[in-house]
């Protein structure tokens, strides 16, 4: 679970972003700050993993607030959300290592894409004790093929991964781990392990859908 703070002075915009955020079960909203002072207060008393930070705050520009955030909580991740198109804001955001930068109005599709990328990167980093160039390529680029055998983690077989990737690519409407298992002659658990690995390296997306009996199921889509 990731603790998220929404720092946004517009109440209605903050409500919309809260609704978007509720679609991610991995995310927990710990609060909504209306200004820079409240933002720093939350950081002081809460364990925040990610801030959705507006640029235009009533008491301080979000780009100036970045410096204070980095001094007090250097480990916190930040996604900037702004109506500004000034290049200087983007340059400062990059300087302070923001995870993503979105220009308002932010659609659900844009918001979801940014959060999914954030979660994918987190998952990749958490799955490895050491990084290599292949890992860096996945974090900073857009991988389009199954990783080489030499960079696969323990428990992931190259040929099996390639087969799962081919099955996933052929299913334009998405597919469940149970269906993948049936197609490749493996258990649902095995199929899911490989599908989750593809999600982790950015080659697949996953959504929660409801099956015929009404229970939620994870449906995977090739990227």
C-alpha positions in Angstrom: 0.0 0.0 0.0 1.1 3.5 -0.8 0.1 6.6 1.3 -0.9 9.5 -0.9 -1.4 13.2 -0.2 -3.3 15.4 -2.6 -2.0 19.0 -2.4 -4.5 21.1 -4.3 -6.1 24.4 -3.4 -9.2 23.9 -5.6 -11.6 21.8 -3.6 -13.5 20.5 -6.7 -10.3 19.5 -8.5 -9.1 17.7 -5.3 -12.4 15.8 -5.2 -11.9 14.7 -8.8 -8.4 13.5 -8.2 -9.6 11.7 -5.1 -12.2 9.9 -7.2 -9.5 9.0 -9.7 -7.2 7.7 -6.9 -10.0 5.5 -5.5 -9.7 3.3 -8.6 -6.3 2.1 -7.4 -6.6 -0.3 -4.5 -2.8 0.0 -3.9 -3.3 3.7 -3.0 -4.5 5.1 0.3 -5.5 8.7 0.6 -4.2 10.1 3.9 -5.3 13.7 3.3 -5.9 16.7 1.1 -3.8 19.8 1.7 -5.2 23.2 0.6 -1.9 25.1 0.8 1.9 24.7 1.3 1.6 25.0 5.1 -0.9 22.1 5.3 1.3 20.1 2.9 4.3 20.4 5.1 2.2 19.6 8.2 1.0 16.3 6.7 4.6 15.4 5.8 5.6 16.1 9.4 3.0 13.9 11.0 2.2 11.2 8.4 4.2 8.6 6.5 3.6 9.9 2.9 4.9 7.9 -0.1 3.5 10.0 -2.9 2.3 13.6 -3.2 0.0 14.8 -6.0 1.2 18.4 -6.0 -0.4 21.4 -7.6 1.9 24.2 -8.8 -0.4 27.1 -7.9 -0.8 27.1 -4.1 -2.2 30.2 -2.3 0.8 30.7 0.0 3.7 29.4 -2.2 4.3 28.1 -5.7 4.5 24.3 -5.8 7.8 24.5 -7.6 9.2 26.5 -4.7 7.6 24.1 -2.2 9.6 21.3 -3.9 12.8 22.5 -2.2 11.3 22.4 1.3 9.7 18.9 0.6 13.1 17.6 -0.5 14.8 18.9 2.6 12.2 17.5 5.0 11.2 14.3 3.2 13.8 13.5 0.6 12.4 10.0 0.1 8.8 11.1 -0.8 7.7 10.7 -4.5 6.0 13.6 -6.2 3.8 13.9 -9.2 3.2 17.5 -10.3 -0.2 18.6 -11.6 -0.5 22.1 -13.0 -2.4 24.4 -15.4 0.9 26.2 -16.1 2.7 25.6 -19.4 5.8 27.6 -18.5 8.9 25.7 -19.3 10.6 26.9 -16.1 8.2 25.0 -14.0 8.9 21.8 -15.8 12.7 22.4 -15.6 12.5 22.9 -11.8 10.3 19.8 -11.4 12.8 17.7 -13.3 15.6 19.2 -11.2 13.9 18.0 -8.0 13.2 14.5 -9.3 9.4 14.4 -9.8 8.0 11.1 -11.0 5.6 12.6 -13.5 4.3 16.0 -14.7 0.6 16.4 -15.8 -1.0 19.5 -17.3 -4.6 20.3 -16.3 -7.3 19.5 -17.0 -6.2 15.9 -16.2 -8.4 13.2 -17.6 -9.0 9.8 -15.9 -7.0 8.2 -18.7 -4.0 10.5 -18.1 -4.2 10.1 -14.4 -4.4 6.3 -14.6 -1.5 6.1 -17.0 0.8 8.1 -14.7 -0.2 6.1 -11.6 0.2 2.8 -13.4 3.6 3.7 -14.6 4.5 4.8 -11.0 3.3 1.5 -9.6 5.1 -0.5 -12.3 8.4 1.2 -11.6 8.0 0.6 -7.9 7.3 -3.0 -8.4 10.4 -3.5 -10.6 12.6 -1.8 -8.1 11.2 -3.8 -5.2 11.7 -7.1 -7.0 15.5 -6.7 -7.3 18.3 -6.2 -4.9 20.6 -4.9 -7.6 19.8 -3.1 -10.8 21.4 -3.6 -14.2 21.1 -1.9 -17.5 18.1 -3.9 -18.6 16.3 -2.7 -15.4 17.3 0.9 -16.1 16.0 0.6 -19.7 12.6 -0.6 -18.3 12.4 2.2 -15.9 13.3 5.0 -18.3 12.2 3.6 -21.6 9.4 1.6 -23.1 10.4 -2.1 -23.5 8.8 -3.9 -26.4 10.2 -7.4 -26.1 10.7 -10.2 -23.6 13.9 -9.5 -21.6 17.0 -11.5 -22.4 17.6 -14.8 -20.5 20.5 -13.4 -18.6 18.4 -10.7 -16.9 15.4 -12.8 -15.8 14.9 -13.2 -12.1 14.8 -16.6 -10.4 11.6 -18.5 -11.0 10.9 -16.9 -14.4 11.7 -19.2 -17.4 12.6 -17.6 -20.7 10.6 -19.9 -23.0 7.5 -19.9 -20.7 7.6 -16.1 -20.4 7.8 -15.8 -24.2 4.8 -18.2 -24.6 2.8 -16.1 -22.0 3.7 -12.9 -23.8 2.6 -14.4 -27.2 -0.8 -15.5 -25.7 -1.3 -12.1 -24.1 -0.5 -10.2 -27.3 -3.0 -12.3 -29.3 -5.9 -11.4 -27.0 -7.0 -7.9 -27.9 -9.8 -7.9 -25.3 -7.5 -9.1 -22.5 -7.3 -12.4 -20.7 -7.3 -13.8 -17.2 -4.6 -15.9 -15.6 -6.9 -18.9 -15.6 -7.4 -18.6 -19.4 -3.7 -18.2 -20.0 -3.0 -21.3 -17.9 -5.5 -23.3 -19.9 -3.9 -22.2 -23.2 -0.4 -23.1 -22.1 -1.2 -26.2 -20.1 -0.1 -24.7 -16.8 -1.7 -23.9 -13.5 -3.5 -20.6 -12.9 -0.9 -19.7 -10.2 2.0 -20.2 -12.7 0.3 -18.2 -15.4 -0.4 -15.4 -12.9 3.2 -15.3 -11.8 4.4 -14.7 -15.4 1.6 -12.2 -16.1 2.4 -10.2 -13.0 6.1 -10.2 -14.1 5.0 -8.7 -17.4 3.0 -6.1 -15.6 6.0 -5.3 -13.4 8.3 -4.7 -16.4 5.8 -2.5 -18.2 4.7 -5.0 -21.0 1.2 -5.6 -19.7 -1.6 -3.8 -17.9 -4.1 -5.3 -15.4 -7.6 -4.3 -14.6 -10.2 -5.5 -12.1 -13.3 -6.9 -13.9 -16.3 -8.8 -12.7 -16.9 -12.3 -14.0 -20.1 -14.1 -14.7 -20.6 -15.1 -11.0 -20.0 -11.5 -9.9 -16.6 -11.9 -8.2 -13.7 -9.6 -9.3 -11.0 -11.1 -11.5 -7.7 -9.7 -12.8 -7.7 -9.2 -16.5 -4.5 -8.6 -18.3 -3.8 -6.6 -21.5 -0.6 -6.4 -23.6 0.9 -2.9 -23.8 
